């Protein structure tokens, strides 16, 4: 019996809602796509939401980035 096995990679990108951290996400995504299997799963998560007064990246901006880059899960 032949079984088909699927291999995939999961990447969890956690950025801290600062501009510097958020700007690095594009590089992380590029690296992951070049190194991982074609069945890649990306999860993008903004951290430190409780520090709203220090937030530099909006939800809409991060959501737009996700959609422009293949609807990151």
N, C-alpha and C positions, 0 to 999 in steps of 0.2 A: 504494500500500500504506500502510495506517495502522498505526503502531506505538504501542503503549502504553508510556509512559515513567513510571517510578516515581521520585519524588524522596523522599529521606528524609534525616534529620539524625541524626548520631551525636554524643552527648555523653559525654564521659569525665569523670566526677566523681571527683577524687582528694582525699581528706581524710586528715589526718595522725594519725588515731586519738586526737586530743585532743577534749575535749568541745566547745570553741568551734568547731573546724573541722567536726565532725560535725553540730552544730546548724545550721550554714549549709547543709547539703545539702538540707534541705526547701525552702529559698528558691531554691536553684539549680534544683531540680526544677520548682518552680512556674514560674519564669521560662522554663525550657526548654520546658515544655509550652505556655505561652502564646505563645511566639515561633516555635516550630518547626512543621514540617509534621506531619500526623497520623501519619505513618510513622516516628515518632521511635524511636531506639534509645538507651537509657541504660546506661552501664557505671559501676558504683559500685565504687571500689577504695580500701581503707584502706592508707595508706602508713606507713612507719617501724615495721613490725612487729618489727624487730630491737631496738627500744627498749621491750621488754616491760614493764620496770619503770616506764615513764612512760605506759603505755597507759591510756586512760580510757574507751574504747569497746570492748566485747567483740564477738567475731565473731557471737555469737547476736543481740545487739542490732542490729547492722548488717544481718544477714540478715533479721531480723523487719521492719525498716524497708523493705527491698527487697520483701519479699513483700506487705506492706501497701500498697505503692505500685505495684502492677502487675507484680510480679516483674521488677524491673530486671535486665537481663542482666549 
